[in-house]
Amino acid sequence: MMKSMKEPVMKKENWAATVVGFVLILAILSAAVVLFFAVQAPAAESYTAESAVLSAKDDMVSFTLLLDSLQKSTETTVSYLPVFESDGAASLLPAGSISIGEHTIPLSKLSFSGSDSQISLCAGGLIRSDRGDSVWLSFPKAIAENRNAVFVIPLYQGEFSRGASAAGIPLSALYRGEIRYTCTVPPDTDDTTDDTVYLSYTGEDTLLWQAAFSELSFRYPWCFSQPQISGNTVYSEVLPDGVRSIEIISPEYVIT
């Protein structure tokens, strides 16, 4: 009789243990799934965002090459359809100015903007910005040799801001020729006249251009001093012992 009473109790205990074990397994599997998505989802999102930035960089490089090709061909216009993420935007906006001696050149920045990143073309150099921090991917063109310096500073005329579509952002450019300036650097003398020639940038991107001028000073320390910042201006002194003449070449494009 005692045996027959224990069997139902044992069966109930076995059934309860099975249910508890099953619930524990489900809980462990659920935790594993949640942990997997917690780790993988941000990584996948980050990978997608980075892919969009790299794609925008490639598109900007291709567009720059097309602009350069206009100087060597009989064609004066080019149309391009860069593909950027559908929630991005394109803009061409004023970006300060560069002064070399008495010559001042207005700058514009052509940008592809995504959710957190931006790829820009300014003065022929390529810039990447992430949440407000900007770095040069390639510097504007500058060469110094035989006491002569040459700066190539393209002018991008126009002003617009437009959103992207699934098909991308269409751009057109018209090449209008090039403008050339020459700046003579007076020799260093002992008189009281200040004939110092400066290379300077004025605008909102002083830290970015400080990096560009620092690179220039690093490559040609006998030609340009280390840059200094004063307000919204960064400047370097052109050293007369290293440079006697500066040529500024500015290809001019109208971008729409």
N, C-alpha and C positions, 0 to 999 in steps of 0.2 A: 504493500500500500504506500509506504514512504517513497519507494522508487518511482511509482507512477506520479506522485506530486512533484518530485524534483525535475522530471523530464520537461514539463512545460516551462518551468522557471529557467532551466538551462537554455531551452530553445529561445525564450525571450531575450536572455542575456546575449546569446550568440547573434540574434537579429539586431539588437541594439548596437553591439560592437561593429557589426557590418555596416550599419547606417553611419555610425560615427566615423569609421574608417573612410567610407565613401565621401562623406562631407569634408573630411580633412584633405583627401586627394583633390577634390574640387577646389578647395581653398588654396592649396599649393599651386595648382594649375592656373588659377585666376591671378594669384600674385605674380607668377612667372610671366603671364601674358601682359599684365599691367607694367611690370618692370621692363619687358622687352620693348613695348611701345613708348615707355617713358624715355628709354635710351635711344631707340632707333628713330622715332618721329622727329625730334629736334635735329638729329644728324641728317635725316633725309631732307628736311626743310632747309637746313644750312647748305647742303649740297646743291639743292635746286637754286637757291639764291646766288651761290657762288658761280654756278653754271651760267646764270643770266648775266652776271657781271663780266665773266670771261667772254661771253658771246658779244656783249656790248663793246668790250675792248677790241675784239677782232673786227667788229663792224666799223669802229672809229678808225682803226688803222687802215682798213680798206678804203674808207672815205678819204683819208689823208693822202693815200697813194693816188687816188683818182684826182684829187686837187693838184698834186705835183705833176701828174701826167698832162694836165691842161697847159702847162708851161712849155711842153715839148711837142705839142701837136697843133694841127690847124683848127681843131675844135676849140670853141670857147666856152661851151656849156656842158654840164654833165648832170645826169639825174641818178639818184641812188635810193635804194629802198632797204635801209638797215632794219634787221629784225630784232626787236627788243621785247622784253616781257610785256604782256598786254596791259598791265597796270602801270607801266612806266610813262615817261614823258620826255619830250625833247625841247630844248630851249637854246636861244642865242641871245645873250644878254651882255651889257657892258661889264667889263672886269678890270677897271682901273686904267693905268697908263704907264708906259716906260719912257724915261727920259735919258738921252745920251748927249751930254753937253747941252747945246741949245735946242736940240731936236726932241720933240715929244710925240710919242706914237700911241694913239688910243688902242686899247685892247678889248676884245670881246671873247666870251667863252661859249663854245658850242658844247652842250651837255646832253647826255642820256641819263635820266634819273630813274632808279627803281625804288623799292620800298625803303631800303637802308643805305644803298650805295649809289655812287654817281661816277660816270666816266666822262671826262671833259677834254676838249682840245682848246688850248690857249697858246698863242704866240708860236705855234708849231710844236709845242710840247704836249705830252699826254699826262693827264692827272687822274688819280683815283681818290675818291672821297668816301669814307665810311663813317657815318654818324658824326660828321663834323671834322674828322681828322683827314687831312689831305696829304698825299705824297705824289712826287713825280714818278711816273713810269718811264718816261723819256723826257730829257731836258730840251728846251729850245736850242736851236743850232747856233753855236758860236765857236769861232776858230781864231786863234792868235798865233802868228808866226812872223818872223822877220820884222818885228816892231810894228806890225799891222794887225788889226783885229777886224773880223767880219762877223756881223750879226745878221741872221735871217729871221725876220719877224713878220710873219704873214698877217694881213689885215682881213678880218672877217666882217664884212658889212652886212647890216640887217639886224632885225630884232623880232623875235617871236617866241611863243611858248605854246606847245600843243601836246595833247595826249596821244598815246599810242593806240593802235587797233590790233586786232589779231593778225593783220597783214603786215604790221610794222609801221615805221615812220618814214614817209617819203621826204627826201631832201633834193634840192637842186642847187647848183652852184654856177656862177658866171665868172669867168676869169677876165679881169679888166687891165691886165698888165702889171708892171711893178714900178715902185717908187724907190729911188736911191738917194741916200743922204751921205755926206762925208763930213766927218768931224776931225779937226786937227787938234792934236794935244800939244800945247806949248811946252818947250823944254823947261826944266826946273831951274829957276834963277834965284839970286839972292835979293832981288828987289822986293819992295813991299806990296806989289800988285799980286792979288790972288787970282791966278790963272788955272786953278785946279778944275779938272774935268771929272764929273761924277756920272756913274751909271746908277740909275735909281728907278724904283717902282713905287707908285702911289696908288693905294686902293685898300680893299678889305683883306686881301690875301698876303699880308706882309710876311707871315711865317713861311708860307709856301715859297715866296720869292727870295726870302733870306736863304732858304735851302738851295735855290738855283744859283744865287750869287756866291754862296759858299763853295759849291761845286766848281764854279768858274774860277774862283780864287785858288782852289786846290789844284786845278789843272794848270793854271797860269799864274803862279804866285808872284812872278816878276812883272805882271801886267795889271793885276787887280788886287786891291786890299780886301781884307776880311770885311764882310758887310756889317753895317750898324743900322739899328732901328730907331727912328724918331717919330713918334705918333703913328700915323698910317703910312709912313714912308720908310723904305729900306734902301740903303745906298752903299755903294762901294766907290772908292777913289780909283780913278784910272792913273796908273803910275807912269809918269813921263819917261822914266828910264827904260821901261819895257814896251811902251806903246807910243807911237808918234802920230798914227792915223787910224781912224775907225770908219769903216764903211758899213752902212745899214741898208739892207735889201729887204723891201717889203712887198711881196706879191699881194695883190689885192683881189679879193673874191667877194661877190655878192651871193649870200646863201639865203635861200627861201625854202 
